[in-house]
């Protein structure tokens, strides 16, 4: 089977479109990864600088006592 000029042109165009689609996919992956990293850094930074006591989570005293005991004497597999 012999390819005509039209067939060769079509194959070249399909190869070009495939290459463009691959490049587009790589660019989207890079941009999405950068967006996630920037979002996570912003979220962590904003959590660090949030010093408003009204927005702080309030824990029950018995929970805080359990945490204090685990930190000082150990528990749950730790040595304290």
Residue pairs with C-beta under 8 A, 6 or more apart in sequence:
3 11
69 75
70 76
70 78
70 80
71 80
72 80
73 80
74 80
